[in-house]
Every structure is written in C-alpha cells, then in structure tokens.
Amino acid sequence: MIEGYFDPRRPETPFPRILARVLLSSAGIPVPFSRWFYVEFPIDTGASRTTLHPRDALRGAGIPEVLLRQPEMWPQSSSLRGIGGGAVYFPVPATHAFTQTDGQELTIEGRIEVAQLNAGNSQIPSLLGGDILQHFKVTMDWPSRSVTLE
C-alpha cells in the first residue's frame, strides 16, 4: 500500500497527493540526462496521462528552460487538451517509483508527458493520471483525510 495525503495548503479544495520518484529516460530528452527526482503529484482521475509541468521539470528534473520552450528540439511532441485548455507536451519514457508502507519500493515503467513552458503553465502542478493510476485501487477518504494506492 502507498499512502498519500490531502494537501492542507488549500483547505477549501484540498488536492489528494502522492509522492513519487521519477527517472526520465535520456532516450526521450534531447540532452544527456539521468537522475531521480521527487514529484508531489496531485491525483487527477480525469487525466488519461501523467504529466510533468514546467515547475517540476525545471527544479526537480533539471531540464534546461531553453528545451522546454522549443518543441523542435524534442524527438516527439503532441497536443493534449484538458480542463485548463490545450498545450504542447513531449512524451518521454519514465520510471515512476513509489515507497510502500512496508518500506519496499514499487516501480512502474511507462512514460510521462513533459509540458512545453508557456506563460500560463509555469506554476501548474504535475499530475498523476490514469496511465499510472490504472495499476492501483485508489481510495480517497476525506473524513479520515487519507489517500491510498493499493
């Protein structure tokens, strides 16, 4: 079981969050790259894909800002739409690692959609979407303020 929490910074609309480590594959990034970094993902049951938005891409992953502004430098890009509108994303193979309550680490191979940096998304949080959530039974229990992935 993996435990999360409801973000107390927004008590009126708390986001359920899960902490994960992420490793991006250098095969999907146009610069040599390989390091683990942590992301506090809000759980987004309406998102089909897990996304890495610019704040986490810059600070956590260390992807240079110039790369996040230039889609032509990436091997692939796609346009995705969501409740906040549309944006350009760069699909990158990734490993997601979650620490279970027994201390063991559970890893899931997949991909993550890295968002192109623009004026409107610099502070949007990265999102844990259905491509990862499909591997779990997700329980969000507001009265007990608990979030679990099993």
C-alpha positions in Angstrom: 0.0 0.0 0.0 1.2 3.5 -0.8 0.0 6.4 1.4 -0.7 9.9 0.2 -2.4 12.8 1.8 -4.8 15.7 1.2 -2.8 18.9 0.6 -3.5 21.2 3.6 -2.4 24.3 1.7 -5.9 24.6 0.2 -8.4 23.5 2.9 -11.4 24.6 0.8 -10.4 22.4 -2.2 -7.7 20.0 -1.0 -5.9 18.0 -3.7 -5.2 14.3 -2.9 -1.4 13.9 -3.5 1.1 11.1 -3.8 4.9 11.5 -3.5 6.8 9.6 -6.2 10.4 9.5 -7.5 10.7 9.8 -11.3 13.5 8.8 -13.6 13.3 10.2 -17.2 14.9 8.2 -20.0 17.7 10.0 -21.8 16.3 8.4 -25.0 13.4 10.9 -24.9 15.2 14.0 -23.9 17.5 16.0 -26.4 20.3 16.3 -23.9 22.3 13.7 -21.8 20.2 13.2 -18.7 19.7 10.6 -15.9 18.8 11.3 -12.3 16.0 10.5 -10.0 13.9 13.4 -8.6 10.8 13.7 -6.4 7.4 14.9 -7.5 4.4 15.6 -5.3 1.7 14.6 -7.8 -1.9 15.6 -7.3 -4.1 12.6 -8.3 -6.1 13.5 -11.4 -8.7 10.8 -12.1 -9.9 12.8 -15.1 -6.4 12.8 -16.8 -5.6 9.9 -19.0 -1.8 10.6 -18.9 0.7 11.6 -16.2 2.2 15.0 -16.9 5.3 16.8 -15.7 4.7 20.5 -15.8 7.5 23.2 -16.0 8.0 23.9 -12.3 8.9 20.2 -11.6 10.7 19.8 -15.0 12.9 22.8 -14.2 13.5 22.5 -10.5 13.2 18.7 -10.0 14.3 17.2 -13.2 16.8 19.9 -14.1 15.7 20.2 -17.7 17.1 23.4 -19.2 14.5 26.1 -19.7 15.5 26.6 -23.3 14.4 23.0 -24.1 11.0 23.5 -22.5 10.4 26.4 -24.8 11.4 24.8 -28.1 9.3 21.8 -29.3 11.5 21.4 -32.4 14.4 20.2 -30.2 12.4 17.2 -29.0 12.1 13.9 -30.8 8.3 14.0 -30.4 5.6 16.4 -29.4 1.8 16.2 -29.2 -1.1 18.5 -28.3 -3.2 17.5 -25.3 -6.4 19.1 -24.1 -7.7 19.2 -20.5 -9.9 21.3 -18.3 -7.4 24.1 -18.4 -7.2 24.2 -22.2 -4.7 22.8 -24.6 -0.9 22.6 -24.5 2.1 21.0 -26.3 3.7 18.0 -24.5 6.8 16.0 -25.1 6.4 12.2 -24.4 9.4 10.8 -22.5 9.9 7.2 -21.3 10.0 7.3 -17.5 10.1 5.1 -14.4 7.8 6.0 -11.5 8.8 4.7 -8.0 6.5 4.7 -5.0 7.5 3.9 -1.4 5.1 1.5 0.1 4.1 1.5 3.8 6.4 -1.6 4.4 9.4 0.4 3.1 9.6 -1.5 -0.2 9.7 0.4 -3.4 7.2 -0.3 -6.3 8.3 0.8 -9.7 6.2 1.3 -12.8 7.7 1.7 -16.3 5.8 4.0 -18.6 6.1 7.5 -19.9 5.4 11.0 -18.8 4.3 13.9 -20.8 6.6 16.9 -20.3 4.8 20.2 -20.8 6.2 22.9 -23.0 6.8 26.1 -21.0 4.5 28.9 -21.7 3.1 31.9 -19.8 0.1 30.1 -18.4 1.6 26.9 -17.0 4.7 27.8 -15.1 3.0 27.1 -11.7 0.6 24.3 -12.7 1.4 21.2 -10.7 2.4 18.0 -12.4 -0.4 15.4 -12.4 -0.6 11.7 -11.8 -3.0 10.4 -14.4 -4.8 7.2 -15.5 -1.8 5.6 -17.2 -0.3 5.1 -13.7 -3.5 5.0 -11.6 -4.8 2.1 -13.6 -2.3 -0.1 -11.7 -3.9 0.6 -8.4 -7.1 0.6 -6.4 -7.3 4.3 -5.4 -9.0 5.2 -2.1 -9.6 8.9 -1.2 -11.3 9.1 2.2 -11.9 12.8 3.1 -13.4 12.1 6.6 -10.2 10.4 7.7 -8.0 12.6 5.5 -6.3 9.6 3.9 -5.3 8.7 0.4 -4.1 5.2 -0.5 -3.0 3.3 -3.6 -3.2 -0.5 -3.4 
